[in-house]
Amino acid sequence: MRTGLPGLLTELIGPNVDVILTYASGVYAAHRATTTIPIVMASSGDVVATGLAASLAHPGGNVTGLTFFLPELMAKRLALLKEAVPSMTQAGVLLLRGMQSKGNVLETMEATAKAMKVELQPIEVGEPGEFESDFLASADKQIGGLVMLDHALFTANASAIAALAAKHRLPSIGPLELPASGGLMAYGVNFNDIFRRAAAFVDKILKGAKPGDIPIE
């Protein structure tokens, strides 16, 4: 799906659309495709750190919408998992291969991990078929728990991830979909509410507001 985004966006932009509503990796693909058509993100990572916006209060470009503090969220998940599993000294971090905000996520988590004397072991996955092999590889590193990233690939396969975590006896924490699918814990945001809120940004832009002037929430 991700490899097809540029082509899909070319088709979308062709009819001279007034605004693009997207989320996650789609935000970055849309920004690469156009810097003039307004882009409303229903959710995304750190858009300031990745250069899509000058600041949350004054985005300045053609991107606005809603974001959540993914690095801080992942650090909090690690802290909660350590509280639940005090003996954990190695934590696996389930990440999307090639994600732009990976460095920010791991850097923020590292500060929390160091304070708790936990070593992070990134587990990078690109497609569902890789889950089993990556979990087997992580088992050799004596990982004592798993922190799952918020991404459509992972939430869509939350049941498979929860089952693998249970199979390898790994306490797990992630977005709300994880415990609903059999994982141990969740700490995160309600994406249904975020997507509904994104409609208000589209409404403002269609009424003449410039995306660079609308604060990111």
N, C-alpha and C positions, 0 to 999 in steps of 0.2 A: 504493500500500500504506500509506504513512504517514498519508494522510488518513482511512483506514478504521480506524486503531487505536482511537480513542475508542469507536466503535460495537462493535468486537470485544471490547474490555475490559468494556463494559457487559454484554454477553452472558456473558462469562466470570465476572464478579463476581456475577451474578444467582444462580447455584446455591450461593452461600456457600462458595467454594473456601477451602482452608486456607492455601495459599501460591501465589504467582504466580512463575513462572520466566520471565525474559525477558532481553533484551540490547539494547545500543545505544539507539536512540530509543524502543524499547519500554519501557525503564526509566522515562523521563521521563513517557511517556503513562500508564503504570501508576500512577505516583506522583500524577499529576493526578487519576486516577480514584479512588484510595483512599489514605488515610493510616493505615488500620487493618489491612488484610490484609497479612501479611508478603510482601515482594518480594525475591526472590533474583535478582541480576543476574549473568549468566554473563560479561558483559564490559560495560564502559562507560567513558566518559571520566572527567574529573575531577569526581567526585560531591561532593567537599567544596567546590570552587570554585563549583559550580552550586547548592549548598544542599540537596542530597538527604541529606547526612550531616554531622554535626557534626565528625567526624574519622574517620580510618581505624581507629584503635584503639577508639573508642567512637562508633559511628554515631548512636545515640540515637533514631532514628526507626523506620520500618518497612522500611527498605532496607538490605540487606547483600549480600555476595557477593564477586565478584572485579572488579578494575579494573586498568588499566595506565596508565602515565604517558604519555598521548598527546602532550601538548605537548613533553615532553622527548624522546620517541621521534621526533617529527617534526624536532626540532632536530638530533638525532644523524643522522638521514637526510640532512639538508641538509649537515652537515659531511662525511659520507662521500662524498656526491656531489661536493662541491667538491674533495675530495682526489683523486677519480677524474678530475674535469674541472677542472683548475686555472684554465683560461681563462674559466670561467663567471662572469659578472658579474650576470646576471639569472636568477632561478629561479622557475619557475611552481609554485604550490602548489595541488594539486587538492583542493578542499573541497566539502562538501555544502552547498548553499544553505539558509540558515536554521538551521544547526546551532548549538546553544547554547554550545558550547565554542570557537567559532571565534576569539573574541577572545583567549582564553588561549593557544590554539595559535599564533596569529600573533605574539603578544607574546613568547612564549618563543623562537620561531624568529628573531624580529627581533634579539634579543641576539646570537645566533650569527651571523646574517647580517651584522650590522654589523662584528663582529670579522673576518669574512672578506671584507669589502667586496663583499657580494652584495646586490642589491636584490630584494625579494620581490614577485612578481606573483600575487595570488590569482586562481584560476580557479574560480568557483563554478558547480556543476552541480546540477540538480534531477532530471533523468531521463536515461536513456541516449541519447535522441534529440538531446541538446544537446552531446554530446561533440565531434562534428565541428566545429560552428560555434564552440565555445569554443576549440578548438585552433587554428582558423584565426585567430581574434581574437588569441590569444596570440602567434602567429607574428609579428604586426606589432610586438610589443614586444621583439623580439630576445632572447627567452628562450633560455637556453643549457642548460637542464635542467629536469626535472620531478620534484617530490616528491609522492607520492600518499598520501592519507589512508587510514586503516583505516575502511572502512564497507562494509556488505553490498552497496550499490549499485555500489561500485567493484570489490570483489573478484569479484562475480558477472559483471562486465564487464571483467575484467583483460585478457582477450585483445584486446578492442577497444581498450582504452587502450594496451596495449603496441604494437599495430599502428599506432595514430595517432602515438604517440611516435616509432616508427621512421620512419613516413612523413614526419614533420616534423624528422627527425634530432635528436631530443631524448633524450639519456641520461636514464634514469628510475630512480627508487628508490622502493620502497614496501613493502607487506607481502609475505609469503612467496609469495603467489599471483602476484605480478607477474612475477618472473623465470621462474617455472614456465610462464608464458603468453607469454614472449618478451621481457619487459622486461630491463633491464640488471642491476639489483641489488635486494637485499632486506635489510631489517633490521627485525626485529619479533618477535612472540610466536606461540606455537603455540596457536591458538584451539581446536583439538580437545581439547588437554589442559585448557584452561580450562573448557570446557563439561563435561568429565567431572568436574572438581573441584567444579563447582557443585552436583552431586548431594549432596555431603557437607553443604552448607549446608541444602538441603531436608530432609535426614535429621534434622539437629539441630533444625530448627524443628518438624517433625512429632513430635519427641520432647519438645517443650515449651519449647525455648529461645526467647528473644525476639530478633528480628532486631537491635534496637538494642543488644543486649549482645554480639553476635557480631562480632569484628573483621573488617573488610574486608581481604581479601588482595590 
